[in-house]
Amino acid sequence: MNMKKAIIIIASTAITLYTIKNRKKKNTENVLYYPYTLLEKK
């Protein structure tokens, strides 16, 4: 379980950094919300 949580946290942080670089796109809110939906499902 700890490994899965660590992978999700790393993935979410990588996605957030990527979205911050590409702030011009309006999909940033959906991408930021996506990792939280994955955490809620598990």
PQR file with spaces between the fields and no chain letter, atoms N, CA, C, O and H, PARSE charges and radii, in Angstrom:
ATOM       1  N    MET     1       0.843   -1.211    0.000 -0.4000 1.5000
ATOM       2  CA   MET     1       0.000    0.000    0.000 -0.0000 2.0000
ATOM       3  C    MET     1       0.876    1.259    0.000  0.5500 1.7000
ATOM       4  O    MET     1       0.585    2.225   -0.706 -0.5500 1.4000
ATOM       5  N    ASN     2       1.945    1.240    0.793 -0.4000 1.5000
ATOM       6  CA   ASN     2       2.811    2.416    0.874 -0.0000 2.0000
ATOM       7  C    ASN     2       3.469    2.714   -0.466  0.5500 1.7000
ATOM       8  O    ASN     2       3.611    3.877   -0.845 -0.5500 1.4000
ATOM       9  H    ASN     2       2.182    0.455    1.367  0.4000 1.0000
ATOM      10  N    MET     3       3.875    1.658   -1.193 -0.4000 1.5000
ATOM      11  CA   MET     3       4.489    1.848   -2.511 -0.0000 2.0000
ATOM      12  C    MET     3       3.496    2.481   -3.472  0.5500 1.7000
ATOM      13  O    MET     3       3.854    3.398   -4.212 -0.5500 1.4000
ATOM      14  H    MET     3       3.760    0.714   -0.886  0.4000 1.0000
ATOM      15  N    LYS     4       2.256    2.008   -3.472 -0.4000 1.5000
ATOM      16  CA   LYS     4       1.228    2.576   -4.357 -0.0000 2.0000
ATOM      17  C    LYS     4       0.986    4.043   -4.027  0.5500 1.7000
ATOM      18  O    LYS     4       0.878    4.875   -4.927 -0.5500 1.4000
ATOM      19  H    LYS     4       1.965    1.264   -2.871  0.4000 1.0000
ATOM      20  N    LYS     5       0.901    4.358   -2.746 -0.4000 1.5000
ATOM      21  CA   LYS     5       0.692    5.759   -2.342 -0.0000 2.0000
ATOM      22  C    LYS     5       1.863    6.622   -2.786  0.5500 1.7000
ATOM      23  O    LYS     5       1.667    7.735   -3.274 -0.5500 1.4000
ATOM      24  H    LYS     5       0.989    3.682   -2.014  0.4000 1.0000
ATOM      25  N    ALA     6       3.085    6.112   -2.617 -0.4000 1.5000
ATOM      26  CA   ALA     6       4.284    6.866   -3.013 -0.0000 2.0000
ATOM      27  C    ALA     6       4.284    7.116   -4.519  0.5500 1.7000
ATOM      28  O    ALA     6       4.593    8.221   -4.966 -0.5500 1.4000
ATOM      29  H    ALA     6       3.245    5.208   -2.221  0.4000 1.0000
ATOM      30  N    ILE     7       3.938    6.095   -5.298 -0.4000 1.5000
ATOM      31  CA   ILE     7       3.887    6.233   -6.758 -0.0000 2.0000
ATOM      32  C    ILE     7       2.829    7.254   -7.152  0.5500 1.7000
ATOM      33  O    ILE     7       3.072    8.081   -8.031 -0.5500 1.4000
ATOM      34  H    ILE     7       3.686    5.198   -4.935  0.4000 1.0000
ATOM      35  N    ILE     8       1.661    7.211   -6.518 -0.4000 1.5000
ATOM      36  CA   ILE     8       0.584    8.167   -6.819 -0.0000 2.0000
ATOM      37  C    ILE     8       1.029    9.585   -6.479  0.5500 1.7000
ATOM      38  O    ILE     8       0.772   10.515   -7.244 -0.5500 1.4000
ATOM      39  H    ILE     8       1.464    6.539   -5.804  0.4000 1.0000
ATOM      40  N    ILE     9       1.695    9.757   -5.339 -0.4000 1.5000
ATOM      41  CA   ILE     9       2.169   11.091   -4.934 -0.0000 2.0000
ATOM      42  C    ILE     9       3.196   11.612   -5.929  0.5500 1.7000
ATOM      43  O    ILE     9       3.137   12.775   -6.326 -0.5500 1.4000
ATOM      44  H    ILE     9       1.905    9.002   -4.718  0.4000 1.0000
ATOM      45  N    ILE    10       4.143   10.759   -6.338 -0.4000 1.5000
ATOM      46  CA   ILE    10       5.173   11.163   -7.311 -0.0000 2.0000
ATOM      47  C    ILE    10       4.519   11.519   -8.640  0.5500 1.7000
ATOM      48  O    ILE    10       4.870   12.524   -9.258 -0.5500 1.4000
ATOM      49  H    ILE    10       4.191    9.814   -6.015  0.4000 1.0000
ATOM      50  N    ALA    11       3.568   10.697   -9.083 -0.4000 1.5000
ATOM      51  CA   ALA    11       2.880   10.953  -10.349 -0.0000 2.0000
ATOM      52  C    ALA    11       2.101   12.259  -10.279  0.5500 1.7000
ATOM      53  O    ALA    11       2.141   13.056  -11.217 -0.5500 1.4000
ATOM      54  H    ALA    11       3.283    9.880   -8.581  0.4000 1.0000
ATOM      55  N    SER    12       1.395   12.486   -9.181 -0.4000 1.5000
ATOM      56  CA   SER    12       0.590   13.707   -9.044 -0.0000 2.0000
ATOM      57  C    SER    12       1.474   14.947   -9.021  0.5500 1.7000
ATOM      58  O    SER    12       1.130   15.963   -9.624 -0.5500 1.4000
ATOM      59  H    SER    12       1.362   11.839   -8.419  0.4000 1.0000
ATOM      60  N    THR    13       2.610   14.873   -8.329 -0.4000 1.5000
ATOM      61  CA   THR    13       3.521   16.018   -8.283 -0.0000 2.0000
ATOM      62  C    THR    13       4.111   16.287   -9.663  0.5500 1.7000
ATOM      63  O    THR    13       4.253   17.442  -10.065 -0.5500 1.4000
ATOM      64  H    THR    13       2.889   14.047   -7.839  0.4000 1.0000
ATOM      65  N    ALA    14       4.456   15.220  -10.392 -0.4000 1.5000
ATOM      66  CA   ALA    14       4.993   15.378  -11.745 -0.0000 2.0000
ATOM      67  C    ALA    14       3.948   16.021  -12.652  0.5500 1.7000
ATOM      68  O    ALA    14       4.272   16.899  -13.452 -0.5500 1.4000
ATOM      69  H    ALA    14       4.341   14.282  -10.065  0.4000 1.0000
ATOM      70  N    ILE    15       2.687   15.580  -12.527 -0.4000 1.5000
ATOM      71  CA   ILE    15       1.594   16.146  -13.327 -0.0000 2.0000
ATOM      72  C    ILE    15       1.397   17.619  -12.985  0.5500 1.7000
ATOM      73  O    ILE    15       1.206   18.442  -13.880 -0.5500 1.4000
ATOM      74  H    ILE    15       2.424   14.867  -11.877  0.4000 1.0000
ATOM      75  N    THR    16       1.440   17.954  -11.704 -0.4000 1.5000
ATOM      76  CA   THR    16       1.254   19.353  -11.303 -0.0000 2.0000
ATOM      77  C    THR    16       2.369   20.231  -11.848  0.5500 1.7000
ATOM      78  O    THR    16       2.107   21.328  -12.343 -0.5500 1.4000
ATOM      79  H    THR    16       1.595   17.285  -10.978  0.4000 1.0000
ATOM      80  N    LEU    17       3.616   19.761  -11.762 -0.4000 1.5000
ATOM      81  CA   LEU    17       4.744   20.531  -12.305 -0.0000 2.0000
ATOM      82  C    LEU    17       4.582   20.712  -13.811  0.5500 1.7000
ATOM      83  O    LEU    17       4.846   21.791  -14.341 -0.5500 1.4000
ATOM      84  H    LEU    17       3.828   18.870  -11.360  0.4000 1.0000
ATOM      85  N    TYR    18       4.144   19.650  -14.502 -0.4000 1.5000
ATOM      86  CA   TYR    18       3.930   19.716  -15.954 -0.0000 2.0000
ATOM      87  C    TYR    18       2.828   20.711  -16.302  0.5500 1.7000
ATOM      88  O    TYR    18       2.950   21.463  -17.268 -0.5500 1.4000
ATOM      89  H    TYR    18       3.929   18.774  -14.071  0.4000 1.0000
ATOM      90  N    THR    19       1.752   20.715  -15.515 -0.4000 1.5000
ATOM      91  CA   THR    19       0.636   21.634  -15.770 -0.0000 2.0000
ATOM      92  C    THR    19       1.041   23.073  -15.489  0.5500 1.7000
ATOM      93  O    THR    19       0.607   23.987  -16.190 -0.5500 1.4000
ATOM      94  H    THR    19       1.653   20.103  -14.730  0.4000 1.0000
ATOM      95  N    ILE    20       1.875   23.286  -14.461 -0.4000 1.5000
ATOM      96  CA   ILE    20       2.348   24.645  -14.156 -0.0000 2.0000
ATOM      97  C    ILE    20       3.153   25.191  -15.339  0.5500 1.7000
ATOM      98  O    ILE    20       3.053   26.374  -15.667 -0.5500 1.4000
ATOM      99  H    ILE    20       2.227   22.544  -13.891  0.4000 1.0000
ATOM     100  N    LYS    21       3.948   24.331  -15.978 -0.4000 1.5000
ATOM     101  CA   LYS    21       4.708   24.757  -17.161 -0.0000 2.0000
ATOM     102  C    LYS    21       3.762   25.101  -18.312  0.5500 1.7000
ATOM     103  O    LYS    21       4.002   26.048  -19.061 -0.5500 1.4000
ATOM     104  H    LYS    21       4.029   23.371  -15.712  0.4000 1.0000
ATOM     105  N    ASN    22       2.689   24.324  -18.446 -0.4000 1.5000
ATOM     106  CA   ASN    22       1.722   24.530  -19.533 -0.0000 2.0000
ATOM     107  C    ASN    22       0.453   25.199  -19.006  0.5500 1.7000
ATOM     108  O    ASN    22      -0.652   24.692  -19.201 -0.5500 1.4000
ATOM     109  H    ASN    22       2.495   23.555  -17.838  0.4000 1.0000
ATOM     110  N    ARG    23       0.621   26.352  -18.331 -0.4000 1.5000
ATOM     111  CA   ARG    23      -0.516   27.059  -17.721 -0.0000 2.0000
ATOM     112  C    ARG    23      -1.480   27.617  -18.766  0.5500 1.7000
ATOM     113  O    ARG    23      -2.636   27.896  -18.450 -0.5500 1.4000
ATOM     114  H    ARG    23       1.519   26.765  -18.173  0.4000 1.0000
ATOM     115  N    LYS    24      -1.020   27.782  -20.004 -0.4000 1.5000
ATOM     116  CA   LYS    24      -1.866   28.367  -21.052 -0.0000 2.0000
ATOM     117  C    LYS    24      -3.088   27.496  -21.345  0.5500 1.7000
ATOM     118  O    LYS    24      -4.144   28.012  -21.712 -0.5500 1.4000
ATOM     119  H    LYS    24      -0.081   27.556  -20.261  0.4000 1.0000
ATOM     120  N    LYS    25      -2.947   26.177  -21.185 -0.4000 1.5000
ATOM     121  CA   LYS    25      -4.064   25.266  -21.452 -0.0000 2.0000
ATOM     122  C    LYS    25      -5.078   25.337  -20.314  0.5500 1.7000
ATOM     123  O    LYS    25      -4.700   25.502  -19.154 -0.5500 1.4000
ATOM     124  H    LYS    25      -2.089   25.758  -20.887  0.4000 1.0000
ATOM     125  N    LYS    26      -6.360   25.215  -20.638 -0.4000 1.5000
ATOM     126  CA   LYS    26      -7.425   25.288  -19.623 -0.0000 2.0000
ATOM     127  C    LYS    26      -7.699   23.931  -18.971  0.5500 1.7000
ATOM     128  O    LYS    26      -8.560   23.838  -18.096 -0.5500 1.4000
ATOM     129  H    LYS    26      -6.668   25.081  -21.580  0.4000 1.0000
ATOM     130  N    ASN    27      -6.988   22.881  -19.379 -0.4000 1.5000
ATOM     131  CA   ASN    27      -7.196   21.545  -18.815 -0.0000 2.0000
ATOM     132  C    ASN    27      -6.467   21.343  -17.487  0.5500 1.7000
ATOM     133  O    ASN    27      -6.541   20.264  -16.899 -0.5500 1.4000
ATOM     134  H    ASN    27      -6.289   22.957  -20.090  0.4000 1.0000
ATOM     135  N    THR    28      -5.766   22.371  -17.012 -0.4000 1.5000
ATOM     136  CA   THR    28      -4.962   22.237  -15.792 -0.0000 2.0000
ATOM     137  C    THR    28      -5.817   21.821  -14.602  0.5500 1.7000
ATOM     138  O    THR    28      -5.400   20.969  -13.817 -0.5500 1.4000
ATOM     139  H    THR    28      -5.706   23.248  -17.489  0.4000 1.0000
ATOM     140  N    GLU    29      -7.008   22.407  -14.451 -0.4000 1.5000
ATOM     141  CA   GLU    29      -7.870   22.090  -13.309 -0.0000 2.0000
ATOM     142  C    GLU    29      -8.258   20.614  -13.312  0.5500 1.7000
ATOM     143  O    GLU    29      -8.243   19.964  -12.266 -0.5500 1.4000
ATOM     144  H    GLU    29      -7.347   23.099  -15.088  0.4000 1.0000
ATOM     145  N    ASN    30      -8.607   20.079  -14.494 -0.4000 1.5000
ATOM     146  CA   ASN    30      -8.979   18.672  -14.588 -0.0000 2.0000
ATOM     147  C    ASN    30      -7.793   17.769  -14.256  0.5500 1.7000
ATOM     148  O    ASN    30      -7.953   16.760  -13.570 -0.5500 1.4000
ATOM     149  H    ASN    30      -8.619   20.606  -15.344  0.4000 1.0000
ATOM     150  N    VAL    31      -6.614   18.125  -14.736 -0.4000 1.5000
ATOM     151  CA   VAL    31      -5.413   17.317  -14.489 -0.0000 2.0000
ATOM     152  C    VAL    31      -5.047   17.338  -13.006  0.5500 1.7000
ATOM     153  O    VAL    31      -4.633   16.320  -12.451 -0.5500 1.4000
ATOM     154  H    VAL    31      -6.483   18.944  -15.294  0.4000 1.0000
ATOM     155  N    LEU    32      -5.201   18.500  -12.366 -0.4000 1.5000
ATOM     156  CA   LEU    32      -4.910   18.597  -10.933 -0.0000 2.0000
ATOM     157  C    LEU    32      -5.926   17.803  -10.114  0.5500 1.7000
ATOM     158  O    LEU    32      -5.584   17.253   -9.067 -0.5500 1.4000
ATOM     159  H    LEU    32      -5.538   19.327  -12.817  0.4000 1.0000
ATOM     160  N    TYR    33      -7.169   17.743  -10.584 -0.4000 1.5000
ATOM     161  CA   TYR    33      -8.226   17.041   -9.853 -0.0000 2.0000
ATOM     162  C    TYR    33      -8.120   15.520  -10.025  0.5500 1.7000
ATOM     163  O    TYR    33      -8.575   14.767   -9.164 -0.5500 1.4000
ATOM     164  H    TYR    33      -7.447   18.190  -11.434  0.4000 1.0000
ATOM     165  N    TYR    34      -7.522   15.071  -11.128 -0.4000 1.5000
ATOM     166  CA   TYR    34      -7.472   13.645  -11.469 -0.0000 2.0000
ATOM     167  C    TYR    34      -6.804   12.770  -10.402  0.5500 1.7000
ATOM     168  O    TYR    34      -7.375   11.745  -10.030 -0.5500 1.4000
ATOM     169  H    TYR    34      -7.152   15.682  -11.827  0.4000 1.0000
ATOM     170  N    PRO    35      -5.608   13.133   -9.891 -0.5600 1.5000
ATOM     171  CA   PRO    35      -4.980   12.293   -8.853  0.2800 2.0000
ATOM     172  C    PRO    35      -5.836   12.142   -7.599  0.5500 1.7000
ATOM     173  O    PRO    35      -5.836   11.085   -6.969 -0.5500 1.4000
ATOM     174  N    TYR    36      -6.570   13.206   -7.232 -0.4000 1.5000
ATOM     175  CA   TYR    36      -7.427   13.131   -6.048 -0.0000 2.0000
ATOM     176  C    TYR    36      -8.571   12.143   -6.267  0.5500 1.7000
ATOM     177  O    TYR    36      -8.980   11.464   -5.326 -0.5500 1.4000
ATOM     178  H    TYR    36      -6.569   14.065   -7.743  0.4000 1.0000
ATOM     179  N    THR    37      -9.090   12.052   -7.484 -0.4000 1.5000
ATOM     180  CA   THR    37     -10.148   11.085   -7.777 -0.0000 2.0000
ATOM     181  C    THR    37      -9.600    9.669   -7.655  0.5500 1.7000
ATOM     182  O    THR    37     -10.300    8.774   -7.181 -0.5500 1.4000
ATOM     183  H    THR    37      -8.757   12.605   -8.248  0.4000 1.0000
ATOM     184  N    LEU    38      -8.347    9.454   -8.082 -0.4000 1.5000
ATOM     185  CA   LEU    38      -7.729    8.130   -7.951 -0.0000 2.0000
ATOM     186  C    LEU    38      -7.583    7.744   -6.481  0.5500 1.7000
ATOM     187  O    LEU    38      -7.819    6.594   -6.111 -0.5500 1.4000
ATOM     188  H    LEU    38      -7.778   10.181   -8.468  0.4000 1.0000
ATOM     189  N    LEU    39      -7.194    8.704   -5.646 -0.4000 1.5000
ATOM     190  CA   LEU    39      -7.041    8.425   -4.215 -0.0000 2.0000
ATOM     191  C    LEU    39      -8.386    8.098   -3.576  0.5500 1.7000
ATOM     192  O    LEU    39      -8.464    7.228   -2.709 -0.5500 1.4000
ATOM     193  H    LEU    39      -7.002    9.638   -5.946  0.4000 1.0000
ATOM     194  N    GLU    40      -9.443    8.786   -3.996 -0.4000 1.5000
ATOM     195  CA   GLU    40     -10.774    8.538   -3.430 -0.0000 2.0000
ATOM     196  C    GLU    40     -11.293    7.156   -3.814  0.5500 1.7000
ATOM     197  O    GLU    40     -11.965    6.507   -3.013 -0.5500 1.4000
ATOM     198  H    GLU    40      -9.380    9.493   -4.700  0.4000 1.0000
ATOM     199  N    LYS    41     -10.989    6.696   -5.036 -0.4000 1.5000
ATOM     200  CA   LYS    41     -11.446    5.377   -5.481 -0.0000 2.0000
ATOM     201  C    LYS    41     -10.812    4.259   -4.658  0.5500 1.7000
ATOM     202  O    LYS    41     -11.462    3.248   -4.390 -0.5500 1.4000
ATOM     203  H    LYS    41     -10.443    7.224   -5.687  0.4000 1.0000
ATOM     204  N    LYS    42      -9.546    4.426   -4.252 -0.4000 1.5000
ATOM     205  CA   LYS    42      -8.836    3.387   -3.490 -0.0000 2.0000
ATOM     206  C    LYS    42      -9.046    3.549   -1.997  0.5500 1.7000
ATOM     207  O    LYS    42      -8.521    2.760   -1.211 -0.5500 1.4000
ATOM     208  H    LYS    42      -9.018    5.247   -4.470  0.4000 1.0000
